[in-house]
């Protein structure tokens, strides 16, 4: 079941995200950051357990970002990632965003949903609002992709 996150979901969301961050395939998220952005998060729940998550964050004017997409290894290949992306894209459109971007180490996955590669420089609000504070800045290896809704 895909639903909006609740406060009780934050610690399992962090465990899931940071399990991938430890493998250097995702950026880590602090509890503070997750609590502050709880309204952005969607979760996938199976039998009371959080098995996937994604956040849809309005970045600027008509621009949104999908971030922190993670699905527990045991649940990958069951369309959970697709469902989280679809929920995020639908919410972005409902809020009036015309463009959605991602920064990812797995660009091929997002290309299946119509995202196309763009230069980081085409996302100046993201770079100066968040990326500048990242531990990997300025040597980010994430690929920027954009989808026009």
N, CA, C and O atoms as a GROMACS GRO file, in nm:
protein
  596
    1UNK      N    1   0.084  -0.118   0.000
    1UNK     CA    2   0.000   0.000   0.000
    1UNK      C    3   0.089   0.125   0.000
    1UNK      O    4   0.182   0.137   0.080
    2UNK      N    5   0.058   0.217  -0.090
    2UNK     CA    6   0.130   0.345  -0.097
    2UNK      C    7   0.044   0.449  -0.025
    2UNK      O    8  -0.075   0.460  -0.051
    3UNK      N    9   0.107   0.526   0.065
    3UNK     CA   10   0.036   0.629   0.139
    3UNK      C   11   0.133   0.739   0.178
    3UNK      O   12   0.255   0.723   0.167
    4UNK      N   13   0.079   0.851   0.225
    4UNK     CA   14   0.163   0.959   0.275
    4UNK      C   15   0.224   0.914   0.408
    4UNK      O   16   0.162   0.841   0.485
    5UNK      N   17   0.346   0.960   0.434
    5UNK     CA   18   0.417   0.924   0.556
    5UNK      C   19   0.353   0.988   0.679
    5UNK      O   20   0.290   1.093   0.672
    6UNK      N   21   0.373   0.920   0.790
    6UNK     CA   22   0.330   0.969   0.921
    6UNK      C   23   0.454   0.982   1.010
    6UNK      O   24   0.560   0.929   0.978
    7UNK      N   25   0.438   1.052   1.119
    7UNK     CA   26   0.551   1.076   1.210
    7UNK      C   27   0.616   0.943   1.251
    7UNK      O   28   0.738   0.933   1.256
    8UNK      N   29   0.536   0.844   1.281
    8UNK     CA   30   0.591   0.715   1.326
    8UNK      C   31   0.674   0.645   1.219
    8UNK      O   32   0.747   0.550   1.249
    9UNK      N   33   0.664   0.690   1.095
    9UNK     CA   34   0.738   0.627   0.984
    9UNK      C   35   0.880   0.681   0.969
    9UNK      O   36   0.961   0.620   0.899
   10UNK      N   37   0.912   0.792   1.032
   10UNK     CA   38   1.038   0.860   1.006
   10UNK      C   39   1.160   0.772   1.037
   10UNK      O   40   1.252   0.765   0.955
   11UNK      N   41   1.164   0.708   1.150
   11UNK     CA   42   1.282   0.625   1.182
   11UNK      C   43   1.298   0.508   1.085
   11UNK      O   44   1.410   0.482   1.041
   12UNK      N   45   1.190   0.436   1.050
   12UNK     CA   46   1.208   0.332   0.947
   12UNK      C   47   1.249   0.389   0.811
   12UNK      O   48   1.326   0.326   0.738
   13UNK      N   49   1.198   0.508   0.776
   13UNK     CA   50   1.240   0.571   0.651
   13UNK      C   51   1.390   0.599   0.655
   13UNK      O   52   1.461   0.571   0.559
   14UNK      N   53   1.437   0.654   0.766
   14UNK     CA   54   1.579   0.684   0.777
   14UNK      C   55   1.664   0.557   0.769
   14UNK      O   56   1.767   0.556   0.702
   15UNK      N   57   1.621   0.452   0.836
   15UNK     CA   58   1.695   0.325   0.830
   15UNK      C   59   1.705   0.274   0.687
   15UNK      O   60   1.811   0.229   0.643
   16UNK      N   61   1.594   0.282   0.614
   16UNK     CA   62   1.592   0.236   0.475
   16UNK      C   63   1.686   0.320   0.388
   16UNK      O   64   1.770   0.265   0.317
   17UNK      N   65   1.671   0.451   0.394
   17UNK     CA   66   1.754   0.542   0.313
   17UNK      C   67   1.901   0.524   0.348
   17UNK      O   68   1.985   0.508   0.260
   18UNK      N   69   1.932   0.525   0.476
   18UNK     CA   70   2.072   0.521   0.517
   18UNK      C   71   2.136   0.384   0.495
   18UNK      O   72   2.259   0.374   0.491
   19UNK      N   73   2.055   0.279   0.481
   19UNK     CA   74   2.113   0.149   0.446
   19UNK      C   75   2.172   0.155   0.304
   19UNK      O   76   2.274   0.092   0.277
   20UNK      N   77   2.109   0.231   0.216
   20UNK     CA   78   2.162   0.249   0.080
   20UNK      C   79   2.276   0.352   0.080
   20UNK      O   80   2.371   0.340   0.003
   21UNK      N   81   2.265   0.452   0.167
   21UNK     CA   82   2.371   0.554   0.176
   21UNK      C   83   2.503   0.489   0.220
   21UNK      O   84   2.609   0.530   0.174
   22UNK      N   85   2.496   0.391   0.308
   22UNK     CA   86   2.617   0.321   0.354
   22UNK      C   87   2.686   0.248   0.238
   22UNK      O   88   2.806   0.223   0.243
   23UNK      N   89   2.609   0.215   0.136
   23UNK     CA   90   2.665   0.149   0.017
   23UNK      C   91   2.709   0.252  -0.087
   23UNK      O   92   2.756   0.217  -0.195
   24UNK      N   93   2.693   0.381  -0.053
   24UNK     CA   94   2.730   0.494  -0.140
   24UNK      C   95   2.649   0.496  -0.270
   24UNK      O   96   2.701   0.534  -0.375
   25UNK      N   97   2.523   0.454  -0.261
   25UNK     CA   98   2.436   0.459  -0.379
   25UNK      C   99   2.318   0.554  -0.356
   25UNK      O  100   2.225   0.561  -0.436
   26UNK      N  101   2.325   0.626  -0.246
   26UNK     CA  102   2.221   0.722  -0.211
   26UNK      C  103   2.279   0.818  -0.108
   26UNK      O  104   2.374   0.784  -0.038
   27UNK      N  105   2.222   0.938  -0.099
   27UNK     CA  106   2.268   1.032   0.002
   27UNK      C  107   2.199   1.004   0.135
   27UNK      O  108   2.080   0.971   0.137
   28UNK      N  109   2.271   1.017   0.245
   28UNK     CA  110   2.209   0.994   0.377
   28UNK      C  111   2.113   1.108   0.412
   28UNK      O  112   2.123   1.218   0.358
   29UNK      N  113   2.021   1.080   0.501
   29UNK     CA  114   1.926   1.179   0.550
   29UNK      C  115   1.925   1.176   0.703
   29UNK      O  116   1.918   1.069   0.763
   30UNK      N  117   1.930   1.292   0.764
   30UNK     CA  118   1.925   1.302   0.910
   30UNK      C  119   1.780   1.295   0.956
   30UNK      O  120   1.688   1.321   0.880
   31UNK      N  121   1.762   1.259   1.084
   31UNK     CA  122   1.627   1.257   1.138
   31UNK      C  123   1.565   1.396   1.131
   31UNK      O  124   1.448   1.411   1.097
   32UNK      N  125   1.644   1.498   1.163
   32UNK     CA  126   1.595   1.635   1.157
   32UNK      C  127   1.541   1.668   1.019
   32UNK      O  128   1.432   1.722   1.006
   33UNK      N  129   1.618   1.638   0.916
   33UNK     CA  130   1.576   1.665   0.778
   33UNK      C  131   1.447   1.590   0.743
   33UNK      O  132   1.359   1.645   0.678
   34UNK      N  133   1.438   1.466   0.787
   34UNK     CA  134   1.320   1.385   0.757
   34UNK      C  135   1.196   1.437   0.829
   34UNK      O  136   1.088   1.446   0.769
   35UNK      N  137   1.210   1.472   0.957
   35UNK     CA  138   1.095   1.527   1.029
   35UNK      C  139   1.049   1.659   0.966
   35UNK      O  140   0.929   1.683   0.953
   36UNK      N  141   1.144   1.743   0.928
   36UNK     CA  142   1.109   1.872   0.869
   36UNK      C  143   1.039   1.857   0.734
   36UNK      O  144   0.962   1.945   0.693
   37UNK      N  145   1.065   1.747   0.666
   37UNK     CA  146   1.010   1.727   0.532
   37UNK      C  147   0.910   1.612   0.524
   37UNK      O  148   0.885   1.558   0.416
   38UNK      N  149   0.852   1.575   0.637
   38UNK     CA  150   0.762   1.460   0.640
   38UNK      C  151   0.648   1.470   0.539
   38UNK      O  152   0.606   1.369   0.483
   39UNK      N  153   0.599   1.591   0.516
   39UNK     CA  154   0.486   1.607   0.424
   39UNK      C  155   0.523   1.577   0.280
   39UNK      O  156   0.436   1.556   0.196
   40UNK      N  157   0.652   1.574   0.250
   40UNK     CA  158   0.698   1.540   0.116
   40UNK      C  159   0.696   1.390   0.090
   40UNK      O  160   0.695   1.347  -0.026
   41UNK      N  161   0.697   1.310   0.194
   41UNK     CA  162   0.722   1.167   0.180
   41UNK      C  163   0.599   1.081   0.155
   41UNK      O  164   0.492   1.100   0.214
   42UNK      N  165   0.620   0.987   0.065
   42UNK     CA  166   0.530   0.875   0.040
   42UNK      C  167   0.599   0.751   0.094
   42UNK      O  168   0.722   0.743   0.091
   43UNK      N  169   0.523   0.655   0.143
   43UNK     CA  170   0.581   0.529   0.186
   43UNK      C  171   0.503   0.413   0.124
   43UNK      O  172   0.385   0.424   0.091
   44UNK      N  173   0.573   0.302   0.110
   44UNK     CA  174   0.511   0.175   0.072
   44UNK      C  175   0.513   0.091   0.198
   44UNK      O  176   0.616   0.073   0.262
   45UNK      N  177   0.397   0.040   0.232
   45UNK     CA  178   0.384  -0.039   0.354
   45UNK      C  179   0.334  -0.179   0.320
   45UNK      O  180   0.239  -0.195   0.244
   46UNK      N  181   0.399  -0.279   0.378
   46UNK     CA  182   0.360  -0.420   0.363
   46UNK      C  183   0.347  -0.480   0.502
   46UNK      O  184   0.445  -0.485   0.576
   47UNK      N  185   0.229  -0.523   0.538
   47UNK     CA  186   0.205  -0.588   0.667
   47UNK      C  187   0.261  -0.504   0.783
   47UNK      O  188   0.325  -0.557   0.874
   48UNK      N  189   0.236  -0.374   0.778
   48UNK     CA  190   0.278  -0.284   0.885
   48UNK      C  191   0.424  -0.241   0.881
   48UNK      O  192   0.469  -0.169   0.970
   49UNK      N  193   0.497  -0.285   0.781
   49UNK     CA  194   0.640  -0.252   0.771
   49UNK      C  195   0.664  -0.158   0.653
   49UNK      O  196   0.608  -0.176   0.545
   50UNK      N  197   0.748  -0.056   0.675
   50UNK     CA  198   0.784   0.036   0.568
   50UNK      C  199   0.889  -0.034   0.480
   50UNK      O  200   0.997  -0.069   0.527
   51UNK      N  201   0.854  -0.055   0.352
   51UNK     CA  202   0.944  -0.126   0.261
   51UNK      C  203   0.992  -0.036   0.146
   51UNK      O  204   1.075  -0.078   0.065
   52UNK      N  205   0.940   0.086   0.139
   52UNK     CA  206   0.982   0.179   0.035
   52UNK      C  207   0.943   0.321   0.072
   52UNK      O  208   0.854   0.344   0.154
   53UNK      N  209   1.011   0.416   0.010
   53UNK     CA  210   0.979   0.556   0.033
   53UNK      C  211   1.026   0.641  -0.084
   53UNK      O  212   1.112   0.601  -0.162
   54UNK      N  213   0.968   0.758  -0.095
   54UNK     CA  214   1.010   0.859  -0.191
   54UNK      C  215   0.954   0.991  -0.143
   54UNK      O  216   0.848   0.997  -0.082
   55UNK      N  217   1.026   1.098  -0.172
   55UNK     CA  218   0.980   1.232  -0.137
   55UNK      C  219   0.959   1.312  -0.264
   55UNK      O  220   1.037   1.303  -0.359
   56UNK      N  221   0.852   1.391  -0.266
   56UNK     CA  222   0.827   1.485  -0.374
   56UNK      C  223   0.830   1.623  -0.310
   56UNK      O  224   0.747   1.656  -0.226
   57UNK      N  225   0.928   1.702  -0.353
   57UNK     CA  226   0.952   1.832  -0.292
   57UNK      C  227   0.940   1.942  -0.396
   57UNK      O  228   1.004   1.936  -0.501
   58UNK      N  229   0.858   2.043  -0.368
   58UNK     CA  230   0.849   2.157  -0.458
   58UNK      C  231   0.977   2.239  -0.439
   58UNK      O  232   1.011   2.280  -0.328
   59UNK      N  233   1.046   2.260  -0.549
   59UNK     CA  234   1.176   2.327  -0.545
   59UNK      C  235   1.166   2.475  -0.578
   59UNK      O  236   1.229   2.559  -0.514
   60UNK      N  237   1.085   2.507  -0.678
   60UNK     CA  238   1.074   2.646  -0.721
   60UNK      C  239   0.962   2.658  -0.822
   60UNK      O  240   0.948   2.571  -0.908
   61UNK      N  241   0.883   2.762  -0.815
   61UNK     CA  242   0.779   2.796  -0.911
   61UNK      C  243   0.708   2.670  -0.964
   61UNK      O  244   0.622   2.616  -0.895
   62UNK      N  245   0.742   2.624  -1.083
   62UNK     CA  246   0.675   2.507  -1.141
   62UNK      C  247   0.767   2.385  -1.144
   62UNK      O  248   0.748   2.295  -1.226
   63UNK      N  249   0.866   2.382  -1.055
   63UNK     CA  250   0.967   2.277  -1.055
   63UNK      C  251   0.962   2.197  -0.925
   63UNK      O  252   0.965   2.253  -0.815
   64UNK      N  253   0.954   2.065  -0.940
   64UNK     CA  254   0.953   1.975  -0.824
   64UNK      C  255   1.067   1.875  -0.837
   64UNK      O  256   1.124   1.856  -0.944
   65UNK      N  257   1.100   1.812  -0.725
   65UNK     CA  258   1.205   1.710  -0.722
   65UNK      C  259   1.152   1.584  -0.656
   65UNK      O  260   1.080   1.591  -0.556
   66UNK      N  261   1.188   1.471  -0.712
   66UNK     CA  262   1.166   1.343  -0.644
   66UNK      C  263   1.300   1.305  -0.586
   66UNK      O  264   1.401   1.301  -0.657
   67UNK      N  265   1.302   1.279  -0.457
   67UNK     CA  266   1.428   1.241  -0.393
   67UNK      C  267   1.405   1.131  -0.290
   67UNK      O  268   1.292   1.102  -0.251
   68UNK      N  269   1.513   1.072  -0.249
   68UNK     CA  270   1.511   0.966  -0.148
   68UNK      C  271   1.424   0.847  -0.186
   68UNK      O  272   1.357   0.790  -0.100
   69UNK      N  273   1.424   0.811  -0.314
   69UNK     CA  274   1.351   0.691  -0.356
   69UNK      C  275   1.432   0.569  -0.312
   69UNK      O  276   1.547   0.551  -0.351
   70UNK      N  277   1.369   0.487  -0.231
   70UNK     CA  278   1.436   0.366  -0.181
   70UNK      C  279   1.333   0.255  -0.162
   70UNK      O  280   1.222   0.278  -0.112
   71UNK      N  281   1.370   0.136  -0.203
   71UNK     CA  282   1.287   0.017  -0.183
   71UNK      C  283   1.378  -0.091  -0.124
   71UNK      O  284   1.484  -0.120  -0.179
   72UNK      N  285   1.335  -0.148  -0.014
   72UNK     CA  286   1.412  -0.255   0.051
   72UNK      C  287   1.444  -0.364  -0.051
   72UNK      O  288   1.359  -0.401  -0.133
   73UNK      N  289   1.566  -0.416  -0.045
   73UNK     CA  290   1.612  -0.515  -0.144
   73UNK      C  291   1.513  -0.630  -0.163
   73UNK      O  292   1.485  -0.670  -0.275
   74UNK      N  293   1.460  -0.681  -0.054
   74UNK     CA  294   1.368  -0.794  -0.059
   74UNK      C  295   1.241  -0.762  -0.140
   74UNK      O  296   1.174  -0.852  -0.190
   75UNK      N  297   1.209  -0.633  -0.152
   75UNK     CA  298   1.085  -0.592  -0.219
   75UNK      C  299   1.108  -0.531  -0.356
   75UNK      O  300   1.013  -0.487  -0.421
   76UNK      N  301   1.232  -0.527  -0.401
   76UNK     CA  302   1.260  -0.472  -0.534
   76UNK      C  303   1.208  -0.567  -0.641
   76UNK      O  304   1.202  -0.688  -0.621
   77UNK      N  305   1.171  -0.510  -0.755
   77UNK     CA  306   1.117  -0.589  -0.865
   77UNK      C  307   0.969  -0.619  -0.852
   77UNK      O  308   0.915  -0.701  -0.926
   78UNK      N  309   0.902  -0.552  -0.756
   78UNK     CA  310   0.758  -0.575  -0.734
   78UNK      C  311   0.676  -0.450  -0.766
   78UNK      O  312   0.563  -0.437  -0.719
   79UNK      N  313   0.733  -0.358  -0.844
   79UNK     CA  314   0.666  -0.234  -0.888
   79UNK      C  315   0.646  -0.130  -0.779
   79UNK      O  316   0.574  -0.033  -0.800
   80UNK      N  317   0.708  -0.148  -0.664
   80UNK     CA  318   0.694  -0.050  -0.556
   80UNK      C  319   0.758   0.082  -0.594
   80UNK      O  320   0.700   0.188  -0.570
   81UNK      N  321   0.877   0.078  -0.652
   81UNK     CA  322   0.943   0.201  -0.696
   81UNK      C  323   0.858   0.275  -0.798
   81UNK      O  324   0.844   0.397  -0.791
   82UNK      N  325   0.801   0.202  -0.892
   82UNK     CA  326   0.714   0.262  -0.993
   82UNK      C  327   0.594   0.330  -0.927
   82UNK      O  328   0.559   0.442  -0.963
   83UNK      N  329   0.532   0.263  -0.831
   83UNK     CA  330   0.415   0.319  -0.763
   83UNK      C  331   0.452   0.445  -0.685
   83UNK      O  332   0.374   0.541  -0.682
   84UNK      N  333   0.568   0.446  -0.623
   84UNK     CA  334   0.612   0.565  -0.549
   84UNK      C  335   0.639   0.682  -0.644
   84UNK      O  336   0.604   0.796  -0.615
   85UNK      N  337   0.701   0.653  -0.757
   85UNK     CA  338   0.728   0.758  -0.856
   85UNK      C  339   0.596   0.810  -0.913
   85UNK      O  340   0.578   0.931  -0.927
   86UNK      N  341   0.504   0.722  -0.946
   86UNK     CA  342   0.375   0.765  -1.002
   86UNK      C  343   0.298   0.851  -0.902
   86UNK      O  344   0.239   0.952  -0.941
   87UNK      N  345   0.298   0.814  -0.774
   87UNK     CA  346   0.231   0.894  -0.672
   87UNK      C  347   0.296   1.032  -0.661
   87UNK      O  348   0.227   1.133  -0.648
   88UNK      N  349   0.429   1.035  -0.667
   88UNK     CA  350   0.502   1.161  -0.658
   88UNK      C  351   0.474   1.250  -0.779
   88UNK      O  352   0.453   1.370  -0.763
   89UNK      N  353   0.474   1.193  -0.898
   89UNK     CA  354   0.446   1.270  -1.020
   89UNK      C  355   0.304   1.325  -1.020
   89UNK      O  356   0.280   1.439  -1.060
   90UNK      N  357   0.210   1.244  -0.974
   90UNK     CA  358   0.070   1.288  -0.968
   90UNK      C  359   0.055   1.403  -0.869
   90UNK      O  360  -0.015   1.501  -0.896
   91UNK      N  361   0.120   1.391  -0.756
   91UNK     CA  362   0.113   1.499  -0.656
   91UNK      C  363   0.177   1.626  -0.709
   91UNK      O  364   0.124   1.736  -0.688
   92UNK      N  365   0.291   1.613  -0.776
   92UNK     CA  366   0.359   1.730  -0.834
   92UNK      C  367   0.266   1.801  -0.932
   92UNK      O  368   0.254   1.923  -0.929
   93UNK      N  369   0.200   1.725  -1.018
   93UNK     CA  370   0.108   1.783  -1.116
   93UNK      C  371  -0.010   1.849  -1.045
   93UNK      O  372  -0.052   1.959  -1.084
   94UNK      N  373  -0.064   1.784  -0.943
   94UNK     CA  374  -0.177   1.840  -0.868
   94UNK      C  375  -0.141   1.973  -0.803
   94UNK      O  376  -0.227   2.061  -0.789
   95UNK      N  377  -0.015   1.989  -0.764
   95UNK     CA  378   0.030   2.112  -0.700
   95UNK      C  379   0.070   2.220  -0.802
   95UNK      O  380   0.100   2.333  -0.764
   96UNK      N  381   0.070   2.185  -0.930
   96UNK     CA  382   0.098   2.283  -1.033
   96UNK      C  383   0.238   2.281  -1.088
   96UNK      O  384   0.276   2.371  -1.164
   97UNK      N  385   0.316   2.182  -1.052
   97UNK     CA  386   0.451   2.171  -1.109
   97UNK      C  387   0.441   2.119  -1.252
   97UNK      O  388   0.366   2.026  -1.279
   98UNK      N  389   0.515   2.179  -1.342
   98UNK     CA  390   0.518   2.134  -1.482
   98UNK      C  391   0.641   2.051  -1.513
   98UNK      O  392   0.647   1.982  -1.615
   99UNK      N  393   0.741   2.060  -1.424
   99UNK     CA  394   0.866   1.987  -1.445
   99UNK      C  395   0.905   1.919  -1.314
   99UNK      O  396   0.886   1.974  -1.206
  100UNK      N  397   0.960   1.799  -1.326
  100UNK     CA  398   1.007   1.725  -1.210
  100UNK      C  399   1.148   1.676  -1.242
  100UNK      O  400   1.173   1.623  -1.350
  101UNK      N  401   1.238   1.694  -1.147
  101UNK     CA  402   1.375   1.646  -1.168
  101UNK      C  403   1.416   1.549  -1.060
  101UNK      O  404   1.354   1.541  -0.953
  102UNK      N  405   1.520   1.475  -1.089
  102UNK     CA  406   1.584   1.385  -0.993
  102UNK      C  407   1.734   1.402  -1.006
  102UNK      O  408   1.786   1.436  -1.112
  103UNK      N  409   1.803   1.378  -0.897
  103UNK     CA  410   1.948   1.362  -0.896
  103UNK      C  411   1.971   1.219  -0.849
  103UNK      O  412   1.929   1.183  -0.739
  104UNK      N  413   2.037   1.138  -0.930
  104UNK     CA  414   2.043   0.996  -0.901
  104UNK      C  415   2.174   0.933  -0.947
  104UNK      O  416   2.243   0.984  -1.035
  105UNK      N  417   2.205   0.821  -0.884
  105UNK     CA  418   2.316   0.737  -0.928
  105UNK      C  419   2.264   0.628  -1.023
  105UNK      O  420   2.343   0.552  -1.078
  106UNK      N  421   2.132   0.622  -1.041
  106UNK     CA  422   2.068   0.518  -1.123
  106UNK      C  423   1.981   0.583  -1.232
  106UNK      O  424   1.859   0.567  -1.232
  107UNK      N  425   2.043   0.657  -1.326
  107UNK     CA  426   1.964   0.729  -1.426
  107UNK      C  427   1.880   0.639  -1.515
  107UNK      O  428   1.772   0.680  -1.557
  108UNK      N  429   1.926   0.519  -1.545
  108UNK     CA  430   1.850   0.431  -1.635
  108UNK      C  431   1.712   0.398  -1.579
  108UNK      O  432   1.616   0.384  -1.654
  109UNK      N  433   1.704   0.386  -1.447
  109UNK     CA  434   1.574   0.356  -1.385
  109UNK      C  435   1.475   0.468  -1.414
  109UNK      O  436   1.360   0.441  -1.450
  110UNK      N  437   1.516   0.592  -1.397
  110UNK     CA  438   1.426   0.706  -1.416
  110UNK      C  439   1.396   0.733  -1.564
  110UNK      O  440   1.291   0.788  -1.597
  111UNK      N  441   1.487   0.695  -1.651
  111UNK     CA  442   1.462   0.714  -1.795
  111UNK      C  443   1.340   0.633  -1.839
  111UNK      O  444   1.274   0.671  -1.935
  112UNK      N  445   1.310   0.522  -1.772
  112UNK     CA  446   1.193   0.441  -1.804
  112UNK      C  447   1.063   0.518  -1.783
  112UNK      O  448   0.959   0.481  -1.837
  113UNK      N  449   1.070   0.624  -1.703
  113UNK     CA  450   0.952   0.705  -1.671
  113UNK      C  451   0.949   0.835  -1.750
  113UNK      O  452   0.868   0.924  -1.722
  114UNK      N  453   1.038   0.847  -1.848
  114UNK     CA  454   1.038   0.966  -1.933
  114UNK      C  455   1.129   1.078  -1.887
  114UNK      O  456   1.123   1.188  -1.943
  115UNK      N  457   1.213   1.053  -1.788
  115UNK     CA  458   1.310   1.153  -1.745
  115UNK      C  459   1.425   1.157  -1.846
  115UNK      O  460   1.467   1.053  -1.897
  116UNK      N  461   1.474   1.277  -1.873
  116UNK     CA  462   1.586   1.295  -1.966
  116UNK      C  463   1.698   1.369  -1.896
  116UNK      O  464   1.675   1.457  -1.814
  117UNK      N  465   1.821   1.332  -1.932
  117UNK     CA  466   1.939   1.390  -1.869
  117UNK      C  467   1.950   1.540  -1.898
  117UNK      O  468   1.926   1.584  -2.011
  118UNK      N  469   1.986   1.617  -1.795
  118UNK     CA  470   2.010   1.760  -1.807
  118UNK      C  471   2.137   1.794  -1.729
  118UNK      O  472   2.187   1.713  -1.651
  119UNK      N  473   2.187   1.913  -1.752
  119UNK     CA  474   2.305   1.958  -1.678
  119UNK      C  475   2.264   2.009  -1.541
  119UNK      O  476   2.156   2.067  -1.524
  120UNK      N  477   2.350   1.985  -1.443
  120UNK     CA  478   2.324   2.035  -1.308
  120UNK      C  479   2.299   2.186  -1.309
  120UNK      O  480   2.218   2.237  -1.232
  121UNK      N  481   2.368   2.256  -1.396
  121UNK     CA  482   2.357   2.402  -1.404
  121UNK      C  483   2.216   2.447  -1.442
  121UNK      O  484   2.180   2.562  -1.420
  122UNK      N  485   2.135   2.357  -1.499
  122UNK     CA  486   1.998   2.394  -1.535
  122UNK      C  487   1.907   2.392  -1.413
  122UNK      O  488   1.788   2.424  -1.423
  123UNK      N  489   1.961   2.355  -1.297
  123UNK     CA  490   1.884   2.348  -1.172
  123UNK      C  491   1.946   2.440  -1.066
  123UNK      O  492   1.980   2.392  -0.958
  124UNK      N  493   1.962   2.569  -1.094
  124UNK     CA  494   2.034   2.656  -1.002
  124UNK      C  495   1.972   2.668  -0.864
  124UNK      O  496   2.044   2.680  -0.765
  125UNK      N  497   1.840   2.663  -0.854
  125UNK     CA  498   1.778   2.674  -0.722
  125UNK      C  499   1.814   2.554  -0.634
  125UNK      O  500   1.837   2.569  -0.514
  126UNK      N  501   1.820   2.438  -0.693
  126UNK     CA  502   1.858   2.318  -0.617
  126UNK      C  503   2.003   2.328  -0.573
  126UNK      O  504   2.037   2.301  -0.458
  127UNK      N  505   2.089   2.366  -0.667
  127UNK     CA  506   2.232   2.371  -0.638
  127UNK      C  507   2.261   2.466  -0.522
  127UNK      O  508   2.334   2.431  -0.430
  128UNK      N  509   2.203   2.585  -0.526
  128UNK     CA  510   2.235   2.684  -0.424
  128UNK      C  511   2.153   2.670  -0.298
  128UNK      O  512   2.193   2.721  -0.194
  129UNK      N  513   2.040   2.603  -0.304
  129UNK     CA  514   1.959   2.585  -0.184
  129UNK      C  515   2.002   2.464  -0.102
  129UNK      O  516   2.005   2.470   0.020
  130UNK      N  517   2.034   2.353  -0.168
  130UNK     CA  518   2.064   2.230  -0.095
  130UNK      C  519   2.202   2.173  -0.125
  130UNK      O  520   2.277   2.139  -0.033
  131UNK      N  521   2.235   2.163  -0.252
  131UNK     CA  522   2.358   2.093  -0.290
  131UNK      C  523   2.482   2.156  -0.227
  131UNK      O  524   2.577   2.086  -0.192
  132UNK      N  525   2.480   2.286  -0.213
  132UNK     CA  526   2.598   2.354  -0.160
  132UNK      C  527   2.631   2.307  -0.018
  132UNK      O  528   2.746   2.318   0.026
  133UNK      N  529   2.532   2.254   0.053
  133UNK     CA  530   2.552   2.206   0.190
  133UNK      C  531   2.580   2.056   0.198
  133UNK      O  532   2.598   2.002   0.307
  134UNK      N  533   2.584   1.990   0.084
  134UNK     CA  534   2.603   1.845   0.081
  134UNK      C  535   2.751   1.810   0.102
  134UNK      O  536   2.840   1.882   0.058
  135UNK      N  537   2.774   1.698   0.168
  135UNK     CA  538   2.911   1.651   0.191
  135UNK      C  539   2.982   1.615   0.062
  135UNK      O  540   3.105   1.607   0.061
  136UNK      N  541   2.909   1.594  -0.046
  136UNK     CA  542   2.972   1.558  -0.174
  136UNK      C  543   2.991   1.677  -0.268
  136UNK      O  544   3.046   1.661  -0.377
  137UNK      N  545   2.947   1.796  -0.227
  137UNK     CA  546   2.963   1.915  -0.310
  137UNK      C  547   3.107   1.963  -0.304
  137UNK      O  548   3.163   1.966  -0.194
  138UNK      N  549   3.170   2.001  -0.412
  138UNK     CA  550   3.118   2.016  -0.547
  138UNK      C  551   3.146   1.895  -0.637
  138UNK      O  552   3.131   1.904  -0.758
  139UNK      N  553   3.187   1.785  -0.579
  139UNK     CA  554   3.223   1.668  -0.659
  139UNK      C  555   3.109   1.566  -0.667
  139UNK      O  556   3.130   1.446  -0.650
  140UNK      N  557   2.992   1.615  -0.692
  140UNK     CA  558   2.873   1.530  -0.700
  140UNK      C  559   2.882   1.437  -0.821
  140UNK      O  560   2.914   1.480  -0.932
  141UNK      N  561   2.853   1.312  -0.797
  141UNK     CA  562   2.851   1.214  -0.906
  141UNK      C  563   2.708   1.178  -0.948
  141UNK      O  564   2.688   1.094  -1.035
  142UNK      N  565   2.609   1.242  -0.884
  142UNK     CA  566   2.471   1.214  -0.921
  142UNK      C  567   2.442   1.272  -1.059
  142UNK      O  568   2.497   1.375  -1.098
  143UNK      N  569   2.355   1.205  -1.131
  143UNK     CA  570   2.313   1.247  -1.264
  143UNK      C  571   2.180   1.323  -1.250
  143UNK      O  572   2.089   1.277  -1.181
  144UNK      N  573   2.171   1.438  -1.315
  144UNK     CA  574   2.048   1.517  -1.313
  144UNK      C  575   1.960   1.475  -1.432
  144UNK      O  576   2.007   1.466  -1.545
  145UNK      N  577   1.833   1.451  -1.403
  145UNK     CA  578   1.735   1.418  -1.506
  145UNK      C  579   1.610   1.501  -1.482
  145UNK      O  580   1.579   1.538  -1.369
  146UNK      N  581   1.539   1.529  -1.591
  146UNK     CA  582   1.420   1.612  -1.584
  146UNK      C  583   1.308   1.550  -1.666
  146UNK      O  584   1.330   1.492  -1.772
  147UNK      N  585   1.186   1.564  -1.614
  147UNK     CA  586   1.067   1.518  -1.687
  147UNK      C  587   0.970   1.636  -1.696
  147UNK      O  588   0.940   1.701  -1.596
  148UNK      N  589   0.922   1.661  -1.816
  148UNK     CA  590   0.819   1.762  -1.837
  148UNK      C  591   0.685   1.693  -1.824
  148UNK      O  592   0.660   1.594  -1.891
  149UNK      N  593   0.598   1.745  -1.738
  149UNK     CA  594   0.466   1.685  -1.717
  149UNK      C  595   0.367   1.733  -1.821
  149UNK      O  596   0.250   1.692  -1.818
   0.00000   0.00000   0.00000
